[in-house]
Amino acid sequence: MSVVNSIPADVIALAIKKNAEKPGGLMPLLHEIQGELGFIPKNIVPDIARGMGLSRAEVHGVIGFYHDFHDQPRGETTIHLCRAEACQAMGSRRLEAHVMAKLGIGFGGTTEDGRYSLEPVYCLGNCACSPSIRIGDDVFARVDADRFDELLGET
């Protein structure tokens, strides 16, 4: 059996078939594939496009537009760094520079060891306690470089 990035090709074909006739079936299909693998490999986009009767550009456009879809493997933990105005006013740009230097990645990147991915977010709803970050599912307030290192257990 052919395997495409750990998903058997027949599983992809079945998912496409299941969603091809649904109005708006591309979204459930992409969620299903990402749910199985954790990302949507670029090399299966032509199969998705063909099966859904779309162009590759349309499929890439949807993957690129929605921040929940990824075309590269993600880290075990995602760090979301707030870039909204309140956080910027309280030092999030300094924090951003520190986080990027500490992890050795920019936004959209994943550390070489696969532990962390870094993503921007434009509000965590924690404006009164900025700058804020989310590590996994946990939101942290008034984070500076030292606090970030402490949160990663690297003090």
Secondary structure per residue as TSV (DSSP state, phi and psi in degrees):
chain	resnum	aa	ss	phi	psi
A	1	M	-	360.0	136.1
A	2	S	-	-74.5	138.9
A	3	V	E	-121.7	130.2
A	4	V	E	-111.8	104.0
A	5	N	T	48.7	49.9
A	6	S	T	77.6	-0.6
A	7	I	E	-107.9	121.0
A	8	P	E	-58.1	138.6
A	9	A	H	-56.2	-34.5
A	10	D	H	-69.4	-27.8
A	11	V	H	-67.5	-41.7
A	12	I	H	-64.0	-46.4
A	13	A	H	-60.0	-41.2
A	14	L	H	-65.8	-42.1
A	15	A	H	-63.3	-40.7
A	16	I	H	-63.6	-47.9
A	17	K	H	-59.5	-41.9
A	18	K	H	-63.9	-31.7
A	19	N	H	-105.0	-10.5
A	20	A	H	-61.6	-34.9
A	21	E	T	-93.0	-6.5
A	22	K	S	-76.5	136.4
A	23	P	T	-61.8	129.3
A	24	G	T	69.3	24.8
A	25	G	T	-65.7	-16.6
A	26	L	H	-61.9	-42.6
A	27	M	H	-62.2	-50.9
A	28	P	H	-60.9	-35.4
A	29	L	H	-63.0	-48.1
A	30	L	H	-63.3	-39.8
A	31	H	H	-63.1	-39.6
A	32	E	H	-64.5	-46.5
A	33	I	H	-64.6	-45.8
A	34	Q	H	-65.3	-34.6
A	35	G	H	-62.8	-35.6
A	36	E	H	-74.4	-41.6
A	37	L	H	-108.5	-26.6
A	38	G	S	96.9	-7.6
A	39	F	S	-163.2	171.4
A	40	I	-	-113.6	103.2
A	41	P	-	-60.6	137.1
A	42	K	G	-59.4	-32.2
A	43	N	G	-72.4	-8.7
A	44	I	G	-101.6	-3.7
A	45	V	H	-57.7	-43.0
A	46	P	H	-59.7	-38.3
A	47	D	H	-65.3	-41.9
A	48	I	H	-62.8	-48.1
A	49	A	H	-59.3	-48.1
A	50	R	H	-60.7	-46.8
A	51	G	H	-68.1	-28.6
A	52	M	H	-97.3	-2.4
A	53	G	T	70.1	35.3
A	54	L	-	-122.4	167.6
A	55	S	-	-84.2	158.8
A	56	R	H	-60.4	-36.3
A	57	A	H	-61.7	-38.7
A	58	E	H	-64.7	-42.9
A	59	V	H	-66.9	-46.4
A	60	H	H	-59.9	-37.7
A	61	G	H	-61.6	-41.2
A	62	V	H	-68.9	-44.4
A	63	I	H	-61.0	-42.5
A	64	G	H	-73.9	-29.3
A	65	F	H	-74.9	-43.6
A	66	Y	S	-88.6	119.6
A	67	H	T	-64.9	-15.9
A	68	D	T	-77.8	-17.9
A	69	F	-	-93.4	140.8
A	70	H	-	-132.6	142.2
A	71	D	S	-104.6	8.9
A	72	Q	S	-132.7	153.1
A	73	P	-	-58.6	144.3
A	74	R	-	-102.9	162.2
A	75	G	-	-73.1	167.7
A	76	E	S	-60.2	-35.5
A	77	T	E	-129.0	134.7
A	78	T	E	-101.6	132.9
A	79	I	E	-105.4	120.5
A	80	H	E	-104.1	122.5
A	81	L	E	-106.9	123.8
A	82	C	E	-72.0	132.3
A	83	R	-	-117.6	13.7
A	84	A	S	-71.3	165.2
A	85	E	H	-57.5	-42.9
A	86	A	H	-61.3	-43.6
A	87	C	H	-67.9	-38.9
A	88	Q	H	-61.6	-39.9
A	89	A	H	-64.6	-23.8
A	90	M	T	-104.6	13.9
A	91	G	T	106.7	16.2
A	92	S	H	-66.8	-24.8
A	93	R	H	-66.3	-39.4
A	94	R	H	-65.0	-43.5
A	95	L	H	-61.4	-44.5
A	96	E	H	-55.9	-47.1
A	97	A	H	-61.8	-41.5
A	98	H	H	-65.5	-46.2
A	99	V	H	-61.0	-46.0
A	100	M	H	-62.4	-42.2
A	101	A	H	-66.9	-42.4
A	102	K	H	-63.4	-43.5
A	103	L	H	-86.2	-19.7
A	104	G	T	73.7	27.0
A	105	I	-	-141.0	161.6
A	106	G	-	-104.3	-175.2
A	107	F	T	-61.2	136.4
A	108	G	T	88.0	-4.0
A	109	G	-	-94.2	166.3
A	110	T	B	-131.0	136.7
A	111	T	-	-61.7	152.4
A	112	E	T	-57.0	-33.5
A	113	D	T	-81.7	-2.5
A	114	G	S	77.3	9.7
A	115	R	S	-78.0	-40.6
A	116	Y	E	-131.3	143.5
A	117	S	E	-117.1	149.2
A	118	L	E	-119.9	127.3
A	119	E	E	-133.7	143.0
A	120	P	E	-79.5	152.3
A	121	V	E	-139.8	149.3
A	122	Y	S	-108.1	17.1
A	123	C	-	170.2	132.0
A	124	L	-	-106.7	3.6
A	125	G	S	71.3	25.2
A	126	N	-	-125.8	36.1
A	127	C	G	-59.0	-35.8
A	128	A	G	-68.8	-14.3
A	129	C	G	-123.7	36.3
A	130	S	-	-80.5	161.1
A	131	P	S	-77.4	147.5
A	132	S	-	-119.0	151.1
A	133	I	E	-137.8	160.1
A	134	R	E	-121.4	126.9
A	135	I	E	-114.8	111.9
A	136	G	T	65.6	-121.0
A	137	D	T	-102.0	2.2
A	138	D	E	-103.7	131.4
A	139	V	E	-98.8	136.8
A	140	F	E	-124.0	141.2
A	141	A	-	-109.4	158.2
A	142	R	S	49.7	50.1
A	143	V	-	-90.0	128.6
A	144	D	-	-119.6	-174.5
A	145	A	H	-58.5	-45.8
A	146	D	H	-63.8	-42.1
A	147	R	H	-65.5	-39.2
A	148	F	H	-60.2	-48.0
A	149	D	H	-59.0	-40.2
A	150	E	H	-63.6	-43.3
A	151	L	H	-62.5	-32.7
A	152	L	T	-83.8	-1.4
A	153	G	T	75.6	29.6
A	154	E	-	-121.8	43.4
A	155	T	-	-89.0	360.0
